Amino acid sequence: MVTESIPKFTEPAASLWAAIPPDTRKILLSNVWCGKCGHAVTITNFSGVVKAGDLLLVGVCSDCRGDIARVIEQS
Ligand SMILES: [Zn+2]
């Protein structure tokens, strides 16, 4: 499930995330590569930080519950 709440984002990460259109956010969250599953999965229970200017989402695979992460590059 994708919710609009952003409970565990740092302040700069939250503002970057808020700048992304909701439809794009849903696509990003439901299209994260999981190395264990070997396919794209939905990231759950995620948090957000900014690393080297890029938004980094860290969370849990919806399928195997393993740790996954996704970098969202800022163009
Ligand atoms: Zn997985």
PDB file of the backbone (N, CA, C, O) and the ligand in Angstrom, with CONECT records:
HET     ZN  A 101       1
ATOM      1  N   MET A   1       0.840  -1.194   0.000  1.00  0.00           N
ATOM      2  CA  MET A   1       0.000   0.000   0.000  1.00  0.00           C
ATOM      3  C   MET A   1       0.877   1.247   0.000  1.00  0.00           C
ATOM      4  O   MET A   1       1.889   1.315   0.698  1.00  0.00           O
ATOM      5  N   VAL A   2       0.482   2.198  -0.771  1.00  0.00           N
ATOM      6  CA  VAL A   2       1.198   3.472  -0.819  1.00  0.00           C
ATOM      7  C   VAL A   2       0.326   4.523  -0.134  1.00  0.00           C
ATOM      8  O   VAL A   2      -0.830   4.732  -0.501  1.00  0.00           O
ATOM      9  N   THR A   3       0.890   5.156   0.835  1.00  0.00           N
ATOM     10  CA  THR A   3       0.142   6.212   1.515  1.00  0.00           C
ATOM     11  C   THR A   3       0.812   7.548   1.252  1.00  0.00           C
ATOM     12  O   THR A   3       1.951   7.603   0.786  1.00  0.00           O
ATOM     13  N   GLU A   4       0.124   8.586   1.542  1.00  0.00           N
ATOM     14  CA  GLU A   4       0.666   9.925   1.337  1.00  0.00           C
ATOM     15  C   GLU A   4       1.459  10.403   2.547  1.00  0.00           C
ATOM     16  O   GLU A   4       2.042  11.486   2.516  1.00  0.00           O
ATOM     17  N   SER A   5       1.485   9.622   3.591  1.00  0.00           N
ATOM     18  CA  SER A   5       2.192  10.069   4.785  1.00  0.00           C
ATOM     19  C   SER A   5       3.691   9.861   4.618  1.00  0.00           C
ATOM     20  O   SER A   5       4.128   8.897   3.990  1.00  0.00           O
ATOM     21  N   ILE A   6       4.457  10.755   5.176  1.00  0.00           N
ATOM     22  CA  ILE A   6       5.917  10.655   5.088  1.00  0.00           C
ATOM     23  C   ILE A   6       6.476  10.770   6.497  1.00  0.00           C
ATOM     24  O   ILE A   6       7.036  11.804   6.860  1.00  0.00           O
ATOM     25  N   PRO A   7       6.328   9.723   7.288  1.00  0.00           N
ATOM     26  CA  PRO A   7       6.634   9.827   8.716  1.00  0.00           C
ATOM     27  C   PRO A   7       8.117   9.819   9.053  1.00  0.00           C
ATOM     28  O   PRO A   7       8.504  10.350  10.094  1.00  0.00           O
ATOM     29  N   LYS A   8       8.949   9.241   8.215  1.00  0.00           N
ATOM     30  CA  LYS A   8      10.326   9.011   8.633  1.00  0.00           C
ATOM     31  C   LYS A   8      11.320   9.651   7.675  1.00  0.00           C
ATOM     32  O   LYS A   8      12.395   9.109   7.420  1.00  0.00           O
ATOM     33  N   PHE A   9      10.949  10.802   7.155  1.00  0.00           N
ATOM     34  CA  PHE A   9      11.851  11.515   6.256  1.00  0.00           C
ATOM     35  C   PHE A   9      12.554  12.631   7.023  1.00  0.00           C
ATOM     36  O   PHE A   9      11.962  13.284   7.883  1.00  0.00           O
ATOM     37  N   THR A  10      13.815  12.832   6.697  1.00  0.00           N
ATOM     38  CA  THR A  10      14.477  14.027   7.189  1.00  0.00           C
ATOM     39  C   THR A  10      13.849  15.233   6.504  1.00  0.00           C
ATOM     40  O   THR A  10      13.179  15.087   5.482  1.00  0.00           O
ATOM     41  N   GLU A  11      14.058  16.401   7.049  1.00  0.00           N
ATOM     42  CA  GLU A  11      13.405  17.580   6.502  1.00  0.00           C
ATOM     43  C   GLU A  11      13.785  17.845   5.040  1.00  0.00           C
ATOM     44  O   GLU A  11      12.894  18.073   4.223  1.00  0.00           O
ATOM     45  N   PRO A  12      15.083  17.824   4.679  1.00  0.00           N
ATOM     46  CA  PRO A  12      15.414  18.023   3.256  1.00  0.00           C
ATOM     47  C   PRO A  12      14.872  16.916   2.363  1.00  0.00           C
ATOM     48  O   PRO A  12      14.476  17.174   1.227  1.00  0.00           O
ATOM     49  N   ALA A  13      14.853  15.701   2.864  1.00  0.00           N
ATOM     50  CA  ALA A  13      14.307  14.600   2.067  1.00  0.00           C
ATOM     51  C   ALA A  13      12.811  14.778   1.861  1.00  0.00           C
ATOM     52  O   ALA A  13      12.291  14.511   0.778  1.00  0.00           O
ATOM     53  N   ALA A  14      12.131  15.224   2.887  1.00  0.00           N
ATOM     54  CA  ALA A  14      10.682  15.419   2.785  1.00  0.00           C
ATOM     55  C   ALA A  14      10.346  16.491   1.770  1.00  0.00           C
ATOM     56  O   ALA A  14       9.356  16.367   1.048  1.00  0.00           O
ATOM     57  N   SER A  15      11.154  17.550   1.698  1.00  0.00           N
ATOM     58  CA  SER A  15      10.833  18.605   0.736  1.00  0.00           C
ATOM     59  C   SER A  15      11.122  18.146  -0.685  1.00  0.00           C
ATOM     60  O   SER A  15      10.401  18.525  -1.609  1.00  0.00           O
ATOM     61  N   LEU A  16      12.162  17.336  -0.883  1.00  0.00           N
ATOM     62  CA  LEU A  16      12.416  16.775  -2.211  1.00  0.00           C
ATOM     63  C   LEU A  16      11.292  15.837  -2.618  1.00  0.00           C
ATOM     64  O   LEU A  16      10.817  15.869  -3.753  1.00  0.00           O
ATOM     65  N   TRP A  17      10.877  15.008  -1.682  1.00  0.00           N
ATOM     66  CA  TRP A  17       9.806  14.035  -1.939  1.00  0.00           C
ATOM     67  C   TRP A  17       8.501  14.753  -2.270  1.00  0.00           C
ATOM     68  O   TRP A  17       7.758  14.336  -3.159  1.00  0.00           O
ATOM     69  N   ALA A  18       8.235  15.833  -1.547  1.00  0.00           N
ATOM     70  CA  ALA A  18       6.999  16.583  -1.756  1.00  0.00           C
ATOM     71  C   ALA A  18       6.972  17.252  -3.122  1.00  0.00           C
ATOM     72  O   ALA A  18       5.899  17.547  -3.650  1.00  0.00           O
ATOM     73  N   ALA A  19       8.150  17.494  -3.698  1.00  0.00           N
ATOM     74  CA  ALA A  19       8.222  18.152  -5.006  1.00  0.00           C
ATOM     75  C   ALA A  19       7.936  17.179  -6.146  1.00  0.00           C
ATOM     76  O   ALA A  19       7.733  17.602  -7.284  1.00  0.00           O
ATOM     77  N   ILE A  20       7.917  15.893  -5.852  1.00  0.00           N
ATOM     78  CA  ILE A  20       7.653  14.887  -6.881  1.00  0.00           C
ATOM     79  C   ILE A  20       6.138  14.706  -7.001  1.00  0.00           C
ATOM     80  O   ILE A  20       5.452  14.564  -5.989  1.00  0.00           O
ATOM     81  N   PRO A  21       5.610  14.710  -8.227  1.00  0.00           N
ATOM     82  CA  PRO A  21       4.159  14.528  -8.389  1.00  0.00           C
ATOM     83  C   PRO A  21       3.704  13.195  -7.796  1.00  0.00           C
ATOM     84  O   PRO A  21       4.419  12.198  -7.899  1.00  0.00           O
ATOM     85  N   PRO A  22       2.520  13.166  -7.175  1.00  0.00           N
ATOM     86  CA  PRO A  22       2.033  11.941  -6.520  1.00  0.00           C
ATOM     87  C   PRO A  22       2.029  10.720  -7.424  1.00  0.00           C
ATOM     88  O   PRO A  22       2.359   9.623  -6.973  1.00  0.00           O
ATOM     89  N   ASP A  23       1.666  10.885  -8.689  1.00  0.00           N
ATOM     90  CA  ASP A  23       1.652   9.735  -9.587  1.00  0.00           C
ATOM     91  C   ASP A  23       3.054   9.169  -9.775  1.00  0.00           C
ATOM     92  O   ASP A  23       3.244   7.954  -9.822  1.00  0.00           O
ATOM     93  N   THR A  24       4.030  10.062  -9.880  1.00  0.00           N
ATOM     94  CA  THR A  24       5.416   9.627 -10.046  1.00  0.00           C
ATOM     95  C   THR A  24       5.902   8.931  -8.784  1.00  0.00           C
ATOM     96  O   THR A  24       6.621   7.935  -8.856  1.00  0.00           O
ATOM     97  N   ARG A  25       5.511   9.455  -7.635  1.00  0.00           N
ATOM     98  CA  ARG A  25       5.911   8.829  -6.372  1.00  0.00           C
ATOM     99  C   ARG A  25       5.414   7.392  -6.295  1.00  0.00           C
ATOM    100  O   ARG A  25       6.144   6.497  -5.868  1.00  0.00           O
ATOM    101  N   LYS A  26       4.174   7.177  -6.707  1.00  0.00           N
ATOM    102  CA  LYS A  26       3.615   5.819  -6.646  1.00  0.00           C
ATOM    103  C   LYS A  26       4.395   4.871  -7.555  1.00  0.00           C
ATOM    104  O   LYS A  26       4.654   3.720  -7.206  1.00  0.00           O
ATOM    105  N   ILE A  27       4.765   5.387  -8.737  1.00  0.00           N
ATOM    106  CA  ILE A  27       5.545   4.555  -9.663  1.00  0.00           C
ATOM    107  C   ILE A  27       6.901   4.226  -9.052  1.00  0.00           C
ATOM    108  O   ILE A  27       7.365   3.088  -9.126  1.00  0.00           O
ATOM    109  N   LEU A  28       7.539   5.237  -8.443  1.00  0.00           N
ATOM    110  CA  LEU A  28       8.852   5.022  -7.841  1.00  0.00           C
ATOM    111  C   LEU A  28       8.774   3.980  -6.728  1.00  0.00           C
ATOM    112  O   LEU A  28       9.643   3.116  -6.617  1.00  0.00           O
ATOM    113  N   LEU A  29       7.740   4.067  -5.913  1.00  0.00           N
ATOM    114  CA  LEU A  29       7.629   3.182  -4.750  1.00  0.00           C
ATOM    115  C   LEU A  29       7.279   1.755  -5.144  1.00  0.00           C
ATOM    116  O   LEU A  29       7.619   0.811  -4.431  1.00  0.00           O
ATOM    117  N   SER A  30       6.602   1.594  -6.274  1.00  0.00           N
ATOM    118  CA  SER A  30       6.167   0.258  -6.682  1.00  0.00           C
ATOM    119  C   SER A  30       7.114  -0.348  -7.705  1.00  0.00           C
ATOM    120  O   SER A  30       6.795  -1.360  -8.330  1.00  0.00           O
ATOM    121  N   ASN A  31       8.271   0.263  -7.876  1.00  0.00           N
ATOM    122  CA  ASN A  31       9.190  -0.177  -8.926  1.00  0.00           C
ATOM    123  C   ASN A  31      10.632  -0.118  -8.418  1.00  0.00           C
ATOM    124  O   ASN A  31      11.506   0.477  -9.049  1.00  0.00           O
ATOM    125  N   VAL A  32      10.856  -0.741  -7.281  1.00  0.00           N
ATOM    126  CA  VAL A  32      12.192  -0.763  -6.671  1.00  0.00           C
ATOM    127  C   VAL A  32      12.787  -2.153  -6.857  1.00  0.00           C
ATOM    128  O   VAL A  32      12.142  -3.165  -6.583  1.00  0.00           O
ATOM    129  N   TRP A  33      14.028  -2.181  -7.327  1.00  0.00           N
ATOM    130  CA  TRP A  33      14.670  -3.469  -7.578  1.00  0.00           C
ATOM    131  C   TRP A  33      15.046  -4.152  -6.263  1.00  0.00           C
ATOM    132  O   TRP A  33      15.636  -3.538  -5.374  1.00  0.00           O
ATOM    133  N   CYS A  34      14.689  -5.439  -6.159  1.00  0.00           N
ATOM    134  CA  CYS A  34      15.121  -6.246  -5.016  1.00  0.00           C
ATOM    135  C   CYS A  34      16.068  -7.326  -5.533  1.00  0.00           C
ATOM    136  O   CYS A  34      15.692  -8.142  -6.375  1.00  0.00           O
ATOM    137  N   GLY A  35      17.298  -7.324  -5.022  1.00  0.00           N
ATOM    138  CA  GLY A  35      18.286  -8.283  -5.465  1.00  0.00           C
ATOM    139  C   GLY A  35      17.956  -9.709  -5.048  1.00  0.00           C
ATOM    140  O   GLY A  35      18.308 -10.666  -5.738  1.00  0.00           O
ATOM    141  N   LYS A  36      17.278  -9.843  -3.914  1.00  0.00           N
ATOM    142  CA  LYS A  36      16.914 -11.182  -3.444  1.00  0.00           C
ATOM    143  C   LYS A  36      15.786 -11.773  -4.279  1.00  0.00           C
ATOM    144  O   LYS A  36      15.828 -12.945  -4.653  1.00  0.00           O
ATOM    145  N   CYS A  37      14.775 -10.952  -4.569  1.00  0.00           N
ATOM    146  CA  CYS A  37      13.639 -11.431  -5.349  1.00  0.00           C
ATOM    147  C   CYS A  37      13.993 -11.519  -6.836  1.00  0.00           C
ATOM    148  O   CYS A  37      13.432 -12.339  -7.564  1.00  0.00           O
ATOM    149  N   GLY A  38      14.929 -10.668  -7.284  1.00  0.00           N
ATOM    150  CA  GLY A  38      15.310 -10.677  -8.681  1.00  0.00           C
ATOM    151  C   GLY A  38      14.313  -9.983  -9.582  1.00  0.00           C
ATOM    152  O   GLY A  38      14.311 -10.204 -10.793  1.00  0.00           O
ATOM    153  N   HIS A  39      13.477  -9.156  -9.015  1.00  0.00           N
ATOM    154  CA  HIS A  39      12.544  -8.378  -9.825  1.00  0.00           C
ATOM    155  C   HIS A  39      12.155  -7.111  -9.074  1.00  0.00           C
ATOM    156  O   HIS A  39      12.517  -6.924  -7.913  1.00  0.00           O
ATOM    157  N   ALA A  40      11.420  -6.255  -9.749  1.00  0.00           N
ATOM    158  CA  ALA A  40      10.987  -5.009  -9.126  1.00  0.00           C
ATOM    159  C   ALA A  40       9.877  -5.294  -8.131  1.00  0.00           C
ATOM    160  O   ALA A  40       8.969  -6.081  -8.401  1.00  0.00           O
ATOM    161  N   VAL A  41       9.958  -4.648  -6.982  1.00  0.00           N
ATOM    162  CA  VAL A  41       8.985  -4.863  -5.917  1.00  0.00           C
ATOM    163  C   VAL A  41       8.497  -3.513  -5.405  1.00  0.00           C
ATOM    164  O   VAL A  41       8.969  -2.459  -5.832  1.00  0.00           O
ATOM    165  N   THR A  42       7.554  -3.571  -4.493  1.00  0.00           N
ATOM    166  CA  THR A  42       7.097  -2.365  -3.810  1.00  0.00           C
ATOM    167  C   THR A  42       7.897  -2.188  -2.527  1.00  0.00           C
ATOM    168  O   THR A  42       8.056  -3.131  -1.752  1.00  0.00           O
ATOM    169  N   ILE A  43       8.397  -0.987  -2.308  1.00  0.00           N
ATOM    170  CA  ILE A  43       9.126  -0.689  -1.077  1.00  0.00           C
ATOM    171  C   ILE A  43       8.115  -0.304   0.006  1.00  0.00           C
ATOM    172  O   ILE A  43       7.228   0.519  -0.216  1.00  0.00           O
ATOM    173  N   THR A  44       8.268  -0.910   1.167  1.00  0.00           N
ATOM    174  CA  THR A  44       7.358  -0.619   2.273  1.00  0.00           C
ATOM    175  C   THR A  44       8.162  -0.169   3.485  1.00  0.00           C
ATOM    176  O   THR A  44       9.373  -0.377   3.558  1.00  0.00           O
ATOM    177  N   ASN A  45       7.480   0.440   4.416  1.00  0.00           N
ATOM    178  CA  ASN A  45       8.097   0.847   5.671  1.00  0.00           C
ATOM    179  C   ASN A  45       9.360   1.668   5.424  1.00  0.00           C
ATOM    180  O   ASN A  45      10.385   1.467   6.075  1.00  0.00           O
ATOM    181  N   PHE A  46       9.268   2.590   4.480  1.00  0.00           N
ATOM    182  CA  PHE A  46      10.471   3.274   4.032  1.00  0.00           C
ATOM    183  C   PHE A  46      10.686   4.592   4.751  1.00  0.00           C
ATOM    184  O   PHE A  46       9.767   5.210   5.290  1.00  0.00           O
ATOM    185  N   SER A  47      11.947   4.985   4.729  1.00  0.00           N
ATOM    186  CA  SER A  47      12.324   6.295   5.228  1.00  0.00           C
ATOM    187  C   SER A  47      13.141   6.989   4.152  1.00  0.00           C
ATOM    188  O   SER A  47      13.576   6.354   3.192  1.00  0.00           O
ATOM    189  N   GLY A  48      13.351   8.280   4.308  1.00  0.00           N
ATOM    190  CA  GLY A  48      14.055   9.032   3.282  1.00  0.00           C
ATOM    191  C   GLY A  48      15.122   9.937   3.860  1.00  0.00           C
ATOM    192  O   GLY A  48      14.925  10.603   4.877  1.00  0.00           O
ATOM    193  N   VAL A  49      16.253   9.942   3.185  1.00  0.00           N
ATOM    194  CA  VAL A  49      17.335  10.858   3.544  1.00  0.00           C
ATOM    195  C   VAL A  49      17.893  11.442   2.251  1.00  0.00           C
ATOM    196  O   VAL A  49      17.633  10.931   1.162  1.00  0.00           O
ATOM    197  N   VAL A  50      18.654  12.507   2.384  1.00  0.00           N
ATOM    198  CA  VAL A  50      19.345  13.078   1.230  1.00  0.00           C
ATOM    199  C   VAL A  50      20.813  12.734   1.343  1.00  0.00           C
ATOM    200  O   VAL A  50      21.464  12.994   2.355  1.00  0.00           O
ATOM    201  N   LYS A  51      21.317  12.137   0.265  1.00  0.00           N
ATOM    202  CA  LYS A  51      22.716  11.728   0.235  1.00  0.00           C
ATOM    203  C   LYS A  51      23.350  12.260  -1.033  1.00  0.00           C
ATOM    204  O   LYS A  51      22.895  11.955  -2.135  1.00  0.00           O
ATOM    205  N   ALA A  52      24.402  13.055  -0.883  1.00  0.00           N
ATOM    206  CA  ALA A  52      25.120  13.628  -2.037  1.00  0.00           C
ATOM    207  C   ALA A  52      24.152  14.347  -2.976  1.00  0.00           C
ATOM    208  O   ALA A  52      24.323  14.317  -4.194  1.00  0.00           O
ATOM    209  N   GLY A  53      23.146  14.985  -2.408  1.00  0.00           N
ATOM    210  CA  GLY A  53      22.208  15.760  -3.208  1.00  0.00           C
ATOM    211  C   GLY A  53      21.066  14.965  -3.800  1.00  0.00           C
ATOM    212  O   GLY A  53      20.143  15.537  -4.378  1.00  0.00           O
ATOM    213  N   ASP A  54      21.119  13.649  -3.662  1.00  0.00           N
ATOM    214  CA  ASP A  54      20.053  12.804  -4.193  1.00  0.00           C
ATOM    215  C   ASP A  54      19.183  12.288  -3.052  1.00  0.00           C
ATOM    216  O   ASP A  54      19.646  12.087  -1.929  1.00  0.00           O
ATOM    217  N   LEU A  55      17.924  12.084  -3.371  1.00  0.00           N
ATOM    218  CA  LEU A  55      17.006  11.518  -2.387  1.00  0.00           C
ATOM    219  C   LEU A  55      17.188  10.008  -2.337  1.00  0.00           C
ATOM    220  O   LEU A  55      17.109   9.327  -3.359  1.00  0.00           O
ATOM    221  N   LEU A  56      17.430   9.501  -1.147  1.00  0.00           N
ATOM    222  CA  LEU A  56      17.638   8.063  -0.964  1.00  0.00           C
ATOM    223  C   LEU A  56      16.500   7.510  -0.116  1.00  0.00           C
ATOM    224  O   LEU A  56      16.282   7.936   1.018  1.00  0.00           O
ATOM    225  N   LEU A  57      15.773   6.544  -0.699  1.00  0.00           N
ATOM    226  CA  LEU A  57      14.711   5.864   0.037  1.00  0.00           C
ATOM    227  C   LEU A  57      15.242   4.516   0.518  1.00  0.00           C
ATOM    228  O   LEU A  57      15.798   3.742  -0.260  1.00  0.00           O
ATOM    229  N   VAL A  58      15.065   4.251   1.790  1.00  0.00           N
ATOM    230  CA  VAL A  58      15.497   2.987   2.373  1.00  0.00           C
ATOM    231  C   VAL A  58      14.279   2.330   3.006  1.00  0.00           C
ATOM    232  O   VAL A  58      13.567   2.953   3.793  1.00  0.00           O
ATOM    233  N   GLY A  59      14.042   1.065   2.659  1.00  0.00           N
ATOM    234  CA  GLY A  59      12.865   0.414   3.197  1.00  0.00           C
ATOM    235  C   GLY A  59      12.955  -1.090   3.123  1.00  0.00           C
ATOM    236  O   GLY A  59      14.042  -1.668   3.125  1.00  0.00           O
ATOM    237  N   VAL A  60      11.799  -1.711   3.059  1.00  0.00           N
ATOM    238  CA  VAL A  60      11.701  -3.161   3.143  1.00  0.00           C
ATOM    239  C   VAL A  60      10.932  -3.669   1.928  1.00  0.00           C
ATOM    240  O   VAL A  60       9.917  -3.096   1.534  1.00  0.00           O
ATOM    241  N   CYS A  61      11.433  -4.751   1.346  1.00  0.00           N
ATOM    242  CA  CYS A  61      10.783  -5.386   0.202  1.00  0.00           C
ATOM    243  C   CYS A  61       9.416  -5.930   0.611  1.00  0.00           C
ATOM    244  O   CYS A  61       9.274  -6.561   1.658  1.00  0.00           O
ATOM    245  N   SER A  62       8.407  -5.676  -0.234  1.00  0.00           N
ATOM    246  CA  SER A  62       7.059  -6.147   0.086  1.00  0.00           C
ATOM    247  C   SER A  62       6.949  -7.662  -0.051  1.00  0.00           C
ATOM    248  O   SER A  62       6.032  -8.268   0.503  1.00  0.00           O
ATOM    249  N   ASP A  63       7.865  -8.270  -0.778  1.00  0.00           N
ATOM    250  CA  ASP A  63       7.782  -9.705  -1.016  1.00  0.00           C
ATOM    251  C   ASP A  63       8.593 -10.519  -0.012  1.00  0.00           C
ATOM    252  O   ASP A  63       8.066 -11.437   0.615  1.00  0.00           O
ATOM    253  N   CYS A  64       9.896 -10.176   0.141  1.00  0.00           N
ATOM    254  CA  CYS A  64      10.762 -11.017   0.972  1.00  0.00           C
ATOM    255  C   CYS A  64      11.124 -10.368   2.300  1.00  0.00           C
ATOM    256  O   CYS A  64      11.781 -10.983   3.140  1.00  0.00           O
ATOM    257  N   ARG A  65      10.692  -9.116   2.490  1.00  0.00           N
ATOM    258  CA  ARG A  65      10.978  -8.382   3.732  1.00  0.00           C
ATOM    259  C   ARG A  65      12.457  -8.058   3.902  1.00  0.00           C
ATOM    260  O   ARG A  65      12.894  -7.696   4.995  1.00  0.00           O
ATOM    261  N   GLY A  66      13.217  -8.187   2.840  1.00  0.00           N
ATOM    262  CA  GLY A  66      14.619  -7.820   2.899  1.00  0.00           C
ATOM    263  C   GLY A  66      14.788  -6.300   2.773  1.00  0.00           C
ATOM    264  O   GLY A  66      13.878  -5.590   2.344  1.00  0.00           O
ATOM    265  N   ASP A  67      15.962  -5.830   3.154  1.00  0.00           N
ATOM    266  CA  ASP A  67      16.255  -4.403   3.054  1.00  0.00           C
ATOM    267  C   ASP A  67      16.518  -4.037   1.607  1.00  0.00           C
ATOM    268  O   ASP A  67      17.295  -4.697   0.918  1.00  0.00           O
ATOM    269  N   ILE A  68      15.862  -2.973   1.150  1.00  0.00           N
ATOM    270  CA  ILE A  68      16.109  -2.464  -0.196  1.00  0.00           C
ATOM    271  C   ILE A  68      16.220  -0.953  -0.121  1.00  0.00           C
ATOM    272  O   ILE A  68      15.812  -0.332   0.861  1.00  0.00           O
ATOM    273  N   ALA A  69      16.772  -0.377  -1.163  1.00  0.00           N
ATOM    274  CA  ALA A  69      16.937   1.075  -1.206  1.00  0.00           C
ATOM    275  C   ALA A  69      16.825   1.539  -2.642  1.00  0.00           C
ATOM    276  O   ALA A  69      17.073   0.783  -3.582  1.00  0.00           O
ATOM    277  N   ARG A  70      16.450   2.791  -2.794  1.00  0.00           N
ATOM    278  CA  ARG A  70      16.367   3.370  -4.126  1.00  0.00           C
ATOM    279  C   ARG A  70      16.864   4.806  -4.078  1.00  0.00           C
ATOM    280  O   ARG A  70      16.449   5.595  -3.229  1.00  0.00           O
ATOM    281  N   VAL A  71      17.749   5.128  -4.993  1.00  0.00           N
ATOM    282  CA  VAL A  71      18.213   6.509  -5.138  1.00  0.00           C
ATOM    283  C   VAL A  71      17.349   7.192  -6.184  1.00  0.00           C
ATOM    284  O   VAL A  71      17.162   6.675  -7.285  1.00  0.00           O
ATOM    285  N   ILE A  72      16.831   8.345  -5.834  1.00  0.00           N
ATOM    286  CA  ILE A  72      16.079   9.146  -6.785  1.00  0.00           C
ATOM    287  C   ILE A  72      16.942  10.357  -7.120  1.00  0.00           C
ATOM    288  O   ILE A  72      17.059  11.294  -6.330  1.00  0.00           O
ATOM    289  N   GLU A  73      17.543  10.320  -8.306  1.00  0.00           N
ATOM    290  CA  GLU A  73      18.486  11.361  -8.688  1.00  0.00           C
ATOM    291  C   GLU A  73      17.754  12.653  -8.992  1.00  0.00           C
ATOM    292  O   GLU A  73      16.692  12.661  -9.614  1.00  0.00           O
ATOM    293  N   GLN A  74      18.337  13.724  -8.545  1.00  0.00           N
ATOM    294  CA  GLN A  74      17.760  15.041  -8.776  1.00  0.00           C
ATOM    295  C   GLN A  74      18.370  15.603 -10.043  1.00  0.00           C
ATOM    296  O   GLN A  74      19.584  15.795 -10.121  1.00  0.00           O
ATOM    297  N   SER A  75      17.543  15.865 -11.026  1.00  0.00           N
ATOM    298  CA  SER A  75      18.047  16.377 -12.290  1.00  0.00           C
ATOM    299  C   SER A  75      18.184  17.886 -12.240  1.00  0.00           C
ATOM    300  O   SER A  75      18.598  18.502 -13.222  1.00  0.00           O
TER     301      SER A  75
HETATM  302 ZN    ZN A 101      12.575  -9.042  -2.101  1.00  0.00          ZN2+
END
